């Protein structure tokens, strides 16, 4: 039985798009008959033992926690601690393949161990760390730190035996850096249709509790980061309400921008049309999808959003919801305008309002649109089929002569 060790930033029981993708990968690989475990670094903040099974998945933790000091020194200490934990697990469990997932700190730690034990390693990039830092407001494009992180990323990709990325945008960027295209596979974001593909009916009691009876409901369910453009969604509301007086905005989730968004909403002349729910348990998320007519994703235009495809629009499509999204590169890779969703200009609240008002004004296409979007997810973004993309790469790595493996 093939043993695969996944090296991770964090995992369940923490909830994020990162952990849900990891869960889907590990579950699909277990169903394939492979023996699978994960090990997380110091950024895994959930309390728990150093070895635990969560939702049927086996995880190990790196002991200790990040200490203070200069960020670069702290990160190198984290890499060293993570590498030590990976090395100990490798000696005990003897995996056949190490599958490291971004950020690049995980790849650096994993590559040390892979080289020492002569184990093939695949590095999977979900976003470039330097661009994610800009998107999260913790970094600046073009800064020395940004440049250094980009160099580390490129080095890690060159040193890996194989590379997986979640979308064509990331693949194209790596090829432009001089990485051999044959070394890269695209393993796109997907939805576990067995778990998330059966929409639940709208709960009238929840509708009443949220004050959404008879409303045209626009919703966002996810993390509140600046790059998501939720400020533009709030700014678009006055024009939308003037066109659709029953329109309401339902915001489910939380994050760094939550208080700023609440303040912006309170200052809006249509504050009574905005409903903040906060974070909800993952097993209740489907109940909130059922309350929404149109899921809106007004991501701002920047390198992160142009290169990276999000997961949330796929979940909305799987739930049979209509999708409206800004026409950044990551969205264009997922959504075909007029077929599976509606695209509008990014960073443009009037364009967003017009797109939403137009969708509410013409409900004749709704059922056909929902069916086309769901069919797209089932056909091309279903984890049960996405998992097949890893198998030939794993086989090639295991078949390579020891001397043919990439040098770190």
N, C-alpha and C positions, 0 to 999 in steps of 0.2 A: 504494500500500500504506500503510495507516494505521500510523503510528509512535507507540508508547506508551512513555514513560519512567517507570519505577517508582522512586520515591524511598523508600529503605529504611533501617532502623536497622542491620541486618546481614543477611548472606545466606550461602548455601553458599560455601565448604566448611564453615562452622560448622553445627552441627546443633542444631536447636531446633524446637519447634512453629511458631515464627515463620518459620524458613527453609523448613520443609516446606510450609507454606501458600503461601509465595512461589513455591517451585518448582512447585507444582501450578498456580498461576495462570499463571505465565509459560509453562509447557509447553502448557497448554491454549490460550493465546492464540497461541502459535507454530503450533500445529496448525490454528488457525482461519485462518492465513495473514497474521496481523499481524506487523509488525516490532517487536520488543520488546527493551528493555534495562533494566538496573537500575543504580542508583548508591547506594552506602552511605555512612554518616557515620562519625564517629570511633569509634563504639561497635562497629564491625566490627573484631574483634581478631585475626582470622586473618592470618598473614603471607602476602605475595604481592605481585604487581605492581599498578600502578595501573589496569590494564585486563587482564581475564582472562576466559576461558571456562571455566565449571565445570559439568560434567554437561550440556553442550550449551547453557548459558545464558550470556549476555554481560553481564558486570558491570564497572562502573567504581567506583573508590574515591576518597574524599576524602583528599587528601594530608595528612600530618602526623598528630598524635595529640592527645588531650586533655591539657591541661597542668594543673598544680595551681592552688591558690587557692580562693576562695570558690565553692561549687557553682553559685550563680546566675551569677557572672561566667564560670566555666568553660563553662557551658551556652550562654551567649550567644556566647562565642567559637566554640564548636562549631557553632552555628547559622550564624554568619557564614562560617566555613570551608566548611561544607556548601553554603551558598547560592552561594559563589564557584565551587565545583566543579560544581554543577548548571548555573550560568550558562555556564561554559566548554563543558560538554557540549552544552547547548542550542544554542549558537552553531555548534558543529561538526556536530551530528547533526540538528538541526531537527525535534524531535518534534511531532506533532500534538496530543497530550494528555499532561499530566503527571498521573500517578496516585501520590499520596503516601500512604504507610502510616504508621500510628501508630508511635511516640509523637508527641505534638504538636510536638516540636522539628522533626521532618521536615516537617510541614505548614507551619510558620512559614518555614523555609528555602525550601521549594518555592513558597510563595505570593509571596515577594519576586520570584522569577525569573518565575513565571507572569504576574504583573502587568506586569513590565518588558517581556516579549516578547509580551504579549497572547495567551497560550496558555491554553485552558481547563484547569481543574484539578479533579480529584476527590480527596477526602480519605477514606481508608478507616481506620476505627477498629476495632482488634481488642480493645482494652481501654482504659479511661480511665487515663491515666498516673498520676493522683493515687491511684486505687484500686489500681493495680498496685504502687505504692510501699508502700502500707499492707500489701498481701498479701505483699510480699517482705521486710517488716520494715525498710524504709528510710524510711518516712514514717508520719505519724500523722494519722488522720482528724480534721478540724476545725482543724488547725494552720494558721498563716499560709501556709506553703508549699503545703499542700493547697489552700487557698482560691485562691491565686494560680494554681496549675496548672489548677484548674477554670475560672477565668476565661479563661486562655489557650486552653483547649480549646474553650470556648463561642465565643470570638472566631474561632478557626480554622474552626469549623464554619460560622459565619455568613459568613465570607469566601470559603469554597469554592464553586465552581459547582455541585457535587453532592457528596453524602456517601454512603458505603457503610459499613455496620456488619455484624458477623458474626452478630448474633442480635437477636431481638425485645426482649430486655432492654435493650440499648444504645439501640435505636431509641426505646423508650418513655421512657427517661431524657432523650434529646435533645428529644423532643416536649414533655416536661414543662418543659424550659428555654425553651420558646417557639420552637423551630426548626420550620419548616414541614415537616410530614410528607411532603409531595409531593417534597421535596428529597432524601429519604433512601430508599435501597434496602437491602434485607437480602441480603447474599451470604454464606450460612452456611458454616461449616467443612465440609470434605468430604474424601473419600478418593479417591486416584487408584486406581481399581479395576484398571486395567491393571497397575499396579506392586505393589499391596498387597492385591489382592482374591482371590488364590489361596493359600489356607492350605497350609503345608508339613506333611508328616507329622511326628509326634513322633520325635525322634532318641533311640533307646534308650541310646546311649552318653552323650549329654548328660544324660538322665534319671538314669543311674547316677552320673555325675560330680557332679550336684547333690544326690544322695541322695534322690530323689523317687519311687523305685520303690514302687508300690502306694499312694501318698499321695493324699489329697484336697487338691489344690493351689489355694490362693488366691494371686493374683499382683497386683503393681502394676509397671507398666513406664512410666517417665517421670521427671520432674524432682522432686527432693525439696525442696519448699518447705513452709513451715509450713501454708499454707492447704490443702494437699492432704490433711491430716488423717491422715498415716501414723502419728502417735503414737497416734491412736485405733484404728488397725488393729492395732498391736502390743498395745494395752491390751485389745482384744477377744479376743486369741488364747487366754488361759486358758479363758474360757467356751466358745469354739469347740472347743478340744481336749477339754474334758470331754465335750462332746456328740459330737465326731468325733475319736477318738483318733489317727487317721491324718492329721489335717489338718496341712498345712505352709504356711508363708508364704514366697513367693518375691518378693524386692524387687530390681528391675533398674533401674539408673540411678544418679543422683548429684545433688548440689546442696548448697545452703547448710546444710540440716538433716541431712546424711548422718551426721556424727559423733555428733550428739545422738541420732539414731535408733539408731545402732549401740550407743551406751551404754545406751539404754533397753532394747534387745533383750537385751543381756548381763545386765541386771538382772531380766529376766523369768524366772519359774520354768519357762517353756517355751522357753528360749533355743535349745534344740536343734531346735525346730520352725521356726526362722527362718533363711532362707538369703539372704544379701546377695551379689549378683553384681557390683555396680559397674556402670560404664558399659560398653556393648558397641557395636561398630561397627554402623552402621545396617543394613548388609546382613545382619546376623545376628539382628536383632530378631525376625524371624518365627520363628526357631528357638526363641526363649524364649516367644513367644505359644503355640507348640504344646505347651509343657510345662504350661500353666495350664488348670485347669478353669473357674475363675471369676475374672474380673478385677474387682478392688474399687477404687472411687473414693470414699473417705470425706471429700470436701471439707467444710471447715468453713463455717458459715453467716456470711457477711459480704457487703458490697456487691459486691466483686469476683466472688465465686462465684455470687451471685444474679443478676448482670447478664450474665456472660460464659459462653458455652458452650465447653467444652474440646474438643480434637481426639481425645484418646486413647480415650474410649469408642467413638467411631466406628470407629477403627482396630480395636479389639477386636471389634466387631460384624462388620466386614468380614472378619476372620480366623475368624469362626465361633465366637467365644468367648462364654460367658455373661457378663453384666455385672450387677454390683450397685453401686449408687451412692447417696450421700446425696441427700435430696430438696431440695437447694438449687435456686434458680431456673434456673441454667444447665443442670443435669442434667434438670430437668423438661421443658425445651424439646427435649431429645434423646431421652429415654427414657419410654416409656409403661409404667407399672407393670403387671406381670403379662402384658404382651404382648411387648415388646422387651427388658425388663430388670426388675430388682427394685430398688425404692427403699426406703430406710430413713431414720429420723430422723437429722439431722446432729448432730455433737458428742455422740454417745450410743453408746459402745462396746458396752454390752449389746444395744442394738437392732441394731447391726451384726453382732454374733456370732449373734444369733437369726436374722437374715435369711440369713446364710451357712449356718448349720446346717440351716435349713429347705430351702434349695436342694439341699444334699447329700443330705438325707433323702428327697427325692422327685425321682428322675431321670426320671420318666415324661414330664415336659414339656420336657426339655432339647432334643431335636431340633426340636420345633415352635418353641421360643423362639429357637433359633439361626437357623432359617430365616426367621422373622419379622424378626429384627434385621438380618440380612444383606439381606433384601428392602427394608427401610426405607432402608438406606444406598445400595443400588443405585438406588432410586427417587428419593430426595430429598436425598441427601448425596454424590452422585457428581460429581467435578469436571468430567467431560465434559459434564454438564448444568448444573452451577452456573455455568459460564463464560458461559452465555447471558444471565445476569442483567446482566452489564456492557454487553453490546452495545447495547441500546436507549439506555442512558445516554450511552455514547460518541457514538452517532449524534446525540442531542439536543444534546450539547455542541458538536459540530462544526458543527451546523446553525444555532447561535445567531448572531445579528448580534453584531459585536464589542462594541458598546455595551451589550449585554444581560448581559455577563459580570459576575460578582460583584465588587464593589469591596473591596479589602483595607483 
